[in-house]
Amino acid sequence: MLLRHIPFLKAVALYSFTAFGGPQGHLGMMVKTFVQRRHDVTEEELIDFNAFANMLPGPSSTQTVMLIALKRGGIPLALVTLGLWILPAFIIMSACSFLLLYIDAKALSKNLFSFIQPMSVGFVSYAAIRMMKTSVRHAATWAIMVGSLAATLIIRSPWVFPAVLIAAGSLSNISNRRIPDRLEKPKPIRWLNLWLFAALFIIAGLASELARRGAWEHGRVFNLFENFYRFGTIVFGGGQALLAMMLYQFVNRPLSMGRSTWLSAEQLLTGYGLVQAVPGPVFSVCAFVGGMSMSAYGAGWQVAGCFIATIAIFLPSTLLIFFLFPVYHNLRHHVIIFRALEGINAAVVGIIWASGIVLLQTISTPHFDWSNLVVIAITFCLLQFTRIPAPFIVLGWLLLGWTVHF
């Protein structure tokens, strides 16, 4: 069954090697790759998938690309897509946990990847303008988009994303003129995924506590799985919220009375800096943290730590998607959900614009550089007015950064 999806998987693999810029930049590349070039989904479907992903905990761009695969080939294709999507970042960040002493993360980001962040703003702008054409069509949706943009900029909290989407859906239900015009065949709800999600949460917590109290020889493995599974279950707001949780769990909190922490703040922040210069999901920083956390036990356990942390952080959102998306698909034809989607989609566009502004503010601190605006404008024009595939645009900026600084 997967053989007929090989062209799609090739596109995912290429996308995974060139998807820089975090979830905001990833979405722009999805528009170019999966909407315009391959026509795997429509822009309306992509907005819908992204809105659904933003209402769930976990990595939103990973969930969105999985939903594209789920639509095309069901759960088997979605799982293979997940593996291809995280593989490059996993390998790079796992290797970095071994090579930390030989890497200057700041120099790497400033040199080779110097144009990647402004390029990502160009991708964000392109995605936002494209999505405005389909999701922002009248005064009410314009007001929801602007309000969502302002709320996201003012309220710097991970919880702003689900809150804004719920508020936007409620506002768009004020109008009673819109009713669903067609019904699709209901999708079967897989309750096993929900039971497995809950069972793993409970079992991981019990095993972690028993390992801690019993001082098991390699009990840190159980602690590691429980910590990252819990993070994947409750984290909203992407990598920034995940960083705050890891700082508390692995840096500020001691292992036990009188014992040191799992890793230093400098090590964690170095890993977080490195992941900004790596293609793929920001959550791949967990491979680095898992490896560093197990490094005291030797290379074999360090590799195991990379795998355990990565599996644990992506597993909860995967199980939730497989359970909740069929529920969402079946409910969306209810008149209340149908009307809510118009406001939710407009809010997503506002969140995308806000993400681009925040990213621009980040790269303009502490000094504003006009060259960033030039990179943004060139990237946007290449996306808007040419048919150059997104991976080649990314490769071009990488080569230019290498040429200029090396």
N, C-alpha and C positions, 0 to 999 in steps of 0.2 A: 504493500500500500504506500509506503514511503518513497518508493522509486519514482512515482509520478510527480513527487514534490521536490525532486533534486534541484531543479532550477530555483525554486523558492529558497531551499536550504543554502544554495550557493550565494544567493543574494544576502541572506542572513549572515553567513560567514564573513562575506566582504564587509557588510555593515558593521559587524562586531569589531573588526580591525580598524575601522575609521570613524567610529561614533564617539567623538570627543565632545566635551562641553557640558556634561551632566544631562539630567533629564530634559532640560529646556532645549539644548542643542540637539539631543537625540530626536525629539519630536519633529524638528525641522527636517532632519535627515529622513525620518519615516515618511513625511509628506513627499519628499523628492523621490525616494526609492520605492516605497510600497503603494503610493497613491498615483503619482504621475508616471513613473517609468514602468512599473509592473502591473498596476491596476489590481492589486490583491484586495484592496478595500477602497471604498469611496471616502471622500473627506468627511462626510457626515458620520460614517461608521468609525473613522479614526478618532474624531472628536468624542463620539459616544464611548469608545473604548477608554480613551484617556480620562474622561470624566468619571467613569466607573472605577478606574485604577486609583484616581485621587481620593475616592471615598473609602479606600481600603488601606490598611497598614502595609508597609513594605515599599520596595523600590517600584515607583510608578512606571518608569520607562520599560523595565523588565516585564511588568504585568501587561503593558500595552502591546509589546511585540509578541508576547505569548498569546494574547487574545486574537491577534491577527492570524497566528498559526492555528489557534483553536477553531477559528471560523473556516479555515481552509481544509484542515485535515483531522480535527478532533484532538483528543488528549495525547495520542502517540506523537503526532507532529509537534504539538505544543511542548512536550518534554524534550524532544530532540532539539527544537529551536532554543529552549532554555539553555541546554548544554552548550550549543554553538555560541550563543550570545555571551555567556559568562566565561567561556574557556580562555580566550586571549588575556583578559584582565586577570583571571585567576592565576594563570601561569606567570605573568609578569609580577604580580604582587606577591606571590609565593616565593619567587626567585629573589625579590627585593628583601624579604625577611632574612635571607641568607647573606645578601650582599650589602646590608645596611652600612657596614663600616666603610665600604668603598664607593658609596653613592652620595653625591651632593645634590639633594633634592631641589634646593632653591636655585642652584646654578642650572640644573637640568630644565626646570620650568621656565627660567628667564631666557634661556638660549634656544634650544631646539623647539620648545613649545611656546615661544614668545608671541606668535600670532594666533594661537589656537583659541584663546578666550575671546578676543574680539571677533574672530571668525564665528564663534558660537553665537554671539549676539546677532550676527547677520542671519544665521539659520533661524534663530528665534523670531526675528522680525519677519522673515519670509513666511514662517508657519503662521504667525498671528494674522498677517494681512490676508493670506489665503483663506484662513478659517473665518475671518470676518465676513467674507463674501457669502458664506453659507449659513452662518450662525447669528449674525447681527444685521437684521433686516428692517427693523422699525424702531420707534422711539423707546419702547419699553426695553428691548434687548440692548440698545445703546446705553440706557441708564444702568442696566444690570452689569454690563461690561465695565463701565467707568467705575461703578460702585465697588465691584470686585477688585479692580485694579487698585483703587485707593485703600480698601481694607487690607489687601495683601501687603501693600507698602507700609502701612501704618502699624498694623498688628503683626509684629515679627514673632509669630508663634507657630509651631507645627500644626496646631489645631485649627488654624485659620482656613486651611484648605477644605476639610469636610464641612466646617461651619458655613463658609461662603457658598458652597454648593447646595447645602440644605436650604439656606435662606433664599438663594436664587430660584430654586425649584418651588418654594412656597410662594414667592412673589408672582411667578409666571402662572400659578394656578388661580390667580384672581380673575383672569379672563375665562369665560365659559364657552367661548366660540369654537374651540378646537376639539375635535374628537378623532380617535383613531380611524383611519380610512381603510385599513386592511389588517387582517390577522394572519400571523405566521403559525406554523405548527409548533405546539409547545415542546420544549426540550425536556428530556427526563432529568429529574433531580437526583444526583448521586449523593445520598446521605452518608455513604461510607467515608467520603472525604471529610465531612464534618466530625464524625466520630473519631476518625484517625487523628485529626487535628487536635481535638480535645484530649484524647488518650495520650498522645505524645507529650502534650503540655504537662499533664499530671505525672506521667511516668518519669519524664526528664527532671521535674522538680523533686520528686521523691528520691531518685537515684543520686542527684546532686547533693541533696541534704545528707543522705546516708554516707556518701563518699567524704563529705566534709567532717561529719561527726566521727566517722570511723577511721579517719586519716588513712584512707586507702592509698596504696603505693602510687598508683597512677590515677588517682581520683580526679585530678585536674581535667582529665578528658571529659568526665561526666559534668563537671562544673562548666566547662567550656561550651558543651552542647546546650546545656540548659540556659546559659546566659544569652547565647546568640539566638536560640529558638524563641526565648522571651522577647528579645529585641525585635525580631521579625514579626512578632505577634502584636506589639503595641506601638511601634515607631511610626509616627506620621511626620511628614515634612522633609523626607529625604535624608541626605548625608549629614546635614548640619545637626539634625536631631539625633541621629545615630552617634555622631561624635560626642555629643554631650553625655549620652548614656554610657559610652565606652570610657570616657574620662572618669565618671563616677565609679564604674564597676572595676576597671582594671588599673587605674592610677590612684584615685583618692581613697579607695577602700582597701584596707589591708587583707591579706589572705586569711590570717587568723591572728589571735592575740600575740603581739611581739614579732610577727613575721612581716617581710617586705611585701610590696605590691607586685602584680604580675609583670608590669613593664612601666617604664618611666614616661612622664608626660612628653619629653623630647622625642622618644621613640614613637609614641602614638601620633604626635603632630607631624613627624617626618613621614610616617605612612600615609596620613591624610593628605599631606602635600604632594606626595608621589602619585596618589590615585587621581589627582586633578590633571595629571599629565598622561594618563593612561586611557585608552579607548575602552568603552564598555561601561557597565554600571558602577556608580560610586560605591555601592555596597560591597564591591570586591575588595575594599580595604580590609574586610573581615578576614580574608585569607592571610594578609600580612599580620594582623593582630593575633590570629590563631597560631600562626607559625612562631611569632615572637613569644607568645605565652607558653609554648611547649618547648622552646629552645633549650631550656635547662636540662631536658631529659635526653638530648642527643638528636642527631639529624633525622632518624626514622620517626621519632615522636613529633619532631617539628613539622615534617611533611604531613603526618596524620592530623596535626593541629590545623594546618591550612585547609585540608579537606573537611574536617569536622565543622569548623567555623563557617565555611562557605555553604555546606549542605544545610546547616541549622538556620542560617539567616534567610535563605531563599525558600525553605520548605514550607513555613506557615502560609506565606502569601500564595504559593502554588496550590496548596490544599484549599485555601479559601476561594481562589478563583474557580477551581473546578466545581466547588459546591455552589457558590453564590451567583456565578454568571448565568447558569440556567434559570435560577430563581429570578434574577433581574430581567432576563430575556422574556420570561413568561409574564412578569408583572408590568413590563413597559407598555403593554397594550391596554392596560387599565387606564381609564381616562385621566385619573389624577397623575399617574406616573408619566403618561404621554404629554400632558401639559407641562409637567415639571421639567421635562427634558429640554424644552426651548430655553428656559432660564438657565438651566445647568450648563448647556453648551455655550451660551453667551458668557457665563461666568468663567468657564475654562479659558476663553479667549482673553478675558481680563487678567486672569492669573498668568497666562503666558506672557502678556505684555509686561506685567509686574516683574516676572522672573528676568526678562531681558533688561529691564531698568536696574534691578538689583545687581545683575552680573556686570553691567556697564559701570555702576558705582564701585564695584569691587575692584575692577581692573584700573579704575581711575584714581585709586587711593594708593599712596598719599599724593601723587602728582598726576595731573591730567596730561595725557599724551594725544596730540591730534592725529598721530599715525593710527591710533586705534579706530578712529572714525573712518579713516580711509579704508582700513581692512574691512570694517563693517559694511561700508558702501559697496566695495568691490564684490564682497561675498554675496550681498543681496542681489546685485545686478547680475552676477553669474547665475544665480538660482532663478531669478525672475525672467531673464531675457535670453538665456542660452539653454541648450540641452545637455550640458556637461554633467555627467553623473556626480552625485555628491561625494563619493569616495575620492574622485580625482581632484576635486576642489580642496579637500582636506590634505591630500598628499602634496598638492602644490604649495600650500601654506607651510607644511612641515619642511619641505625642501628649501623654501625661501628662508625659513628660520635657521636651518642648518647652514645655508650659504652665507647669510649675513653675520652669524655669530661664531661660526667655526671656520 
